[in-house]
Amino acid sequence: MKSIVKYLAVIMMTIFLLAGCGKQPTEEINAAKASVDAVMAEGAQKFAAEDAKKLNDSLQAAQDELKVQEGKTFKDFAKAKELLAKAKADADVLKTALPAKKEEAKKNALAALEAAQAAATEAKALLAKAPKGKGSRADIEALKGDLEGMDDALAEAKKASDAEDYSGAIERSNTVKDKASAVADQLKKALAKVGKK
């Protein structure tokens, strides 16, 4: 009888120990969330969108693992702790790298803006040389209208860059560059035709 009581006592202690080991890692959860929130507040989604997405996915995977373990009788949060530690470490690495990524995005935006301005300037110079014959007046006026619209778009791109919306500035600049290049190509063809005559 004593051995059965001892045996039951050992089993009960084992169950209590296992249940005690299955305690949710609150500190790790809070630390990981705080690190991720801090790097997002500094503009990770703006300047490092791909890294920010990976970070959010990593944190979500940890939270999913926590939910899975909560549904179990004998909880084992070892994998969740590992995922939370990885999310926190990745957030800390990204926070350190964020100023360089922001600077790189700024340089890319300025380079795109300069390229767009150069293309618009070239198109304007070619428009000044455009043949002004009877049939080409309407075409020239249409091209002038296109170029005036490009000036407004360049101003919007500059404004976006100044507001640190570098991806928006790059997108607007590339649109202007493409339009200006198309106008310049039309004008070059027109000038080539006149030159042949």
Backbone torsions as a table, in degrees:
resi	resn	phi	psi	omega
1	MET	NA	-42.5	179.3
2	LYS	-62.0	-38.7	-179.3
3	SER	-66.4	-34.3	178.1
4	ILE	-67.4	-41.8	179.1
5	VAL	-64.2	-42.9	177.8
6	LYS	-61.4	-44.0	-178.8
7	TYR	-62.1	-45.6	177.7
8	LEU	-63.7	-38.8	179.1
9	ALA	-63.5	-42.1	178.1
10	VAL	-63.7	-43.1	179.2
11	ILE	-62.3	-45.2	-179.7
12	MET	-62.9	-42.0	178.3
13	MET	-63.0	-40.7	178.8
14	THR	-62.2	-44.1	179.1
15	ILE	-62.6	-43.7	179.4
16	PHE	-65.1	-38.2	177.7
17	LEU	-65.0	-44.2	178.8
18	LEU	-64.0	-40.7	178.7
19	ALA	-66.4	-37.2	178.6
20	GLY	-67.1	-33.9	179.1
21	CYS	-71.3	-19.2	-176.9
22	GLY	-91.4	31.1	-179.8
23	LYS	-82.5	135.2	-177.6
24	GLN	-61.5	134.5	-177.6
25	PRO	-78.9	75.0	-174.7
26	THR	-60.1	-43.7	-179.2
27	GLU	-61.3	-44.3	-179.7
28	GLU	-65.1	-38.8	178.3
29	ILE	-61.9	-49.3	-178.5
30	ASN	-63.7	-39.9	-179.6
31	ALA	-65.7	-43.6	-179.6
32	ALA	-65.6	-45.4	179.4
33	LYS	-62.2	-41.7	-179.6
34	ALA	-62.8	-42.4	179.9
35	SER	-65.5	-44.0	180.0
36	VAL	-65.4	-45.3	179.6
37	ASP	-61.6	-38.4	-179.2
38	ALA	-64.8	-44.1	-178.6
39	VAL	-71.1	-32.4	176.9
40	MET	-68.6	-38.0	179.2
41	ALA	-64.4	-26.7	179.3
42	GLU	-84.4	0.9	174.1
43	GLY	100.5	27.6	-179.3
44	ALA	-59.3	-39.7	-178.6
45	GLN	-68.0	-27.5	-178.9
46	LYS	-79.6	-43.8	-171.6
47	PHE	-103.5	-17.2	179.4
48	ALA	-145.7	63.5	-172.5
49	ALA	-58.4	-41.4	-178.7
50	GLU	-65.9	-44.1	178.4
51	ASP	-65.0	-38.1	179.3
52	ALA	-64.8	-39.3	178.5
53	LYS	-64.7	-44.3	178.3
54	LYS	-60.1	-39.6	-179.5
55	LEU	-65.0	-45.1	177.6
56	ASN	-63.4	-40.0	178.0
57	ASP	-63.6	-39.4	179.7
58	SER	-64.6	-44.2	178.8
59	LEU	-66.1	-38.8	178.8
60	GLN	-64.4	-39.5	177.8
61	ALA	-61.2	-40.5	178.3
62	ALA	-65.0	-42.5	179.7
63	GLN	-66.5	-36.7	176.3
64	ASP	-63.1	-41.5	178.9
65	GLU	-64.6	-37.8	177.1
66	LEU	-61.8	-42.5	179.3
67	LYS	-63.7	-40.5	178.7
68	VAL	-60.6	-45.4	-177.8
69	GLN	-69.0	-33.0	179.1
70	GLU	-62.7	-29.2	-179.5
71	GLY	-80.6	-5.8	-177.3
72	LYS	-96.7	154.7	176.3
73	THR	-72.9	-50.3	177.3
74	PHE	-101.7	103.6	-174.2
75	LYS	-85.7	140.0	176.3
76	ASP	-133.3	103.7	-175.6
77	PHE	-93.1	16.1	-178.1
78	ALA	-61.0	-46.7	-179.7
79	LYS	-65.6	-40.5	178.7
80	ALA	-62.9	-41.8	177.8
81	LYS	-61.7	-40.9	179.2
82	GLU	-62.9	-45.0	179.5
83	LEU	-65.8	-39.1	178.0
84	LEU	-66.0	-40.9	178.7
85	ALA	-63.7	-39.9	178.1
86	LYS	-65.4	-43.4	178.8
87	ALA	-61.3	-42.4	179.2
88	LYS	-65.5	-44.1	179.8
89	ALA	-63.8	-42.8	178.4
90	ASP	-63.0	-39.2	178.4
91	ALA	-64.3	-40.8	179.5
92	ASP	-66.5	-39.2	177.9
93	VAL	-64.9	-44.8	-179.7
94	LEU	-64.6	-38.3	179.0
95	LYS	-61.5	-38.5	178.6
96	THR	-69.2	-38.5	-176.5
97	ALA	-83.9	-12.6	-173.1
98	LEU	-60.1	-43.0	178.7
99	PRO	-58.9	-38.4	178.4
100	ALA	-68.4	-39.4	178.6
101	LYS	-66.3	-38.0	177.8
102	LYS	-64.3	-43.3	179.4
103	GLU	-64.7	-39.7	178.3
104	GLU	-64.1	-42.7	178.4
105	ALA	-63.1	-38.8	178.8
106	LYS	-64.2	-44.7	179.0
107	LYS	-62.4	-42.4	179.1
108	ASN	-63.2	-39.6	179.4
109	ALA	-66.3	-42.5	179.8
110	LEU	-66.8	-38.6	178.7
111	ALA	-65.0	-41.4	178.7
112	ALA	-65.7	-39.2	179.1
113	LEU	-65.0	-42.9	178.2
114	GLU	-63.9	-41.6	179.0
115	ALA	-63.8	-39.8	178.5
116	ALA	-66.2	-41.4	178.9
117	GLN	-64.8	-40.1	178.7
118	ALA	-63.9	-42.2	179.3
119	ALA	-65.1	-40.9	178.6
120	ALA	-65.8	-40.1	178.7
121	THR	-64.0	-42.6	177.9
122	GLU	-62.1	-43.3	-179.7
123	ALA	-63.8	-39.5	178.6
124	LYS	-65.2	-41.5	179.2
125	ALA	-63.7	-41.1	178.2
126	LEU	-68.0	-34.4	179.1
127	LEU	-65.7	-34.7	178.4
128	ALA	-65.9	-28.3	-179.6
129	LYS	-91.5	-4.0	-173.4
130	ALA	-60.1	142.9	178.7
131	PRO	-66.1	135.2	-175.5
132	LYS	-111.2	60.2	179.2
133	GLY	-85.9	178.9	-177.8
134	LYS	-56.8	-49.9	-174.3
135	GLY	-80.7	-9.2	-173.9
136	SER	-101.3	-4.2	-178.2
137	ARG	-59.9	-46.3	-179.1
138	ALA	-63.7	-39.7	178.3
139	ASP	-64.0	-43.4	-179.4
140	ILE	-63.6	-41.6	178.6
141	GLU	-63.4	-40.1	178.3
142	ALA	-63.7	-42.0	179.0
143	LEU	-66.7	-36.9	176.4
144	LYS	-61.2	-42.8	177.8
145	GLY	-60.8	-41.2	177.2
146	ASP	-60.5	-43.6	-178.4
147	LEU	-67.9	-36.5	177.3
148	GLU	-64.5	-39.4	176.3
149	GLY	-62.8	-33.4	178.5
150	MET	-66.8	-36.1	178.0
151	ASP	-61.8	-41.6	178.2
152	ASP	-65.1	-41.6	179.5
153	ALA	-65.6	-37.2	176.9
154	LEU	-64.3	-39.8	177.8
155	ALA	-63.1	-39.8	177.5
156	GLU	-65.0	-39.8	178.4
157	ALA	-64.2	-41.0	178.7
158	LYS	-64.3	-42.2	179.5
159	LYS	-62.9	-42.2	178.4
160	ALA	-63.1	-41.6	179.0
161	SER	-64.0	-42.7	178.8
162	ASP	-63.4	-30.0	179.4
163	ALA	-87.6	9.5	179.6
164	GLU	64.8	24.5	171.9
165	ASP	-95.4	72.7	-171.7
166	TYR	-67.9	-36.6	179.1
167	SER	-66.9	-38.4	176.2
168	GLY	-65.4	-39.4	179.0
169	ALA	-64.9	-41.6	179.0
170	ILE	-64.0	-44.1	-179.2
171	GLU	-61.6	-47.0	180.0
172	ARG	-64.8	-42.0	-179.6
173	SER	-62.9	-43.0	179.8
174	ASN	-64.4	-36.2	177.0
175	THR	-63.0	-45.4	178.8
176	VAL	-62.9	-44.8	-179.2
177	LYS	-59.8	-44.2	179.9
178	ASP	-63.3	-43.6	179.3
179	LYS	-65.4	-44.1	-179.5
180	ALA	-63.5	-39.4	178.3
181	SER	-65.2	-38.5	178.5
182	ALA	-65.0	-42.9	177.7
183	VAL	-63.4	-44.6	-179.8
184	ALA	-61.5	-40.9	178.3
185	ASP	-61.9	-43.0	178.2
186	GLN	-61.1	-43.2	-178.5
187	LEU	-68.2	-37.7	178.3
188	LYS	-63.5	-40.9	178.0
189	LYS	-64.4	-42.7	179.6
190	ALA	-63.0	-42.6	179.3
191	LEU	-66.6	-35.7	178.6
192	ALA	-67.0	-39.3	178.1
193	LYS	-63.5	-43.3	-179.7
194	VAL	-66.2	-39.1	179.6
195	GLY	-63.1	-35.3	179.2
196	LYS	-68.7	-36.0	-178.9
197	LYS	-71.5	NA	NA
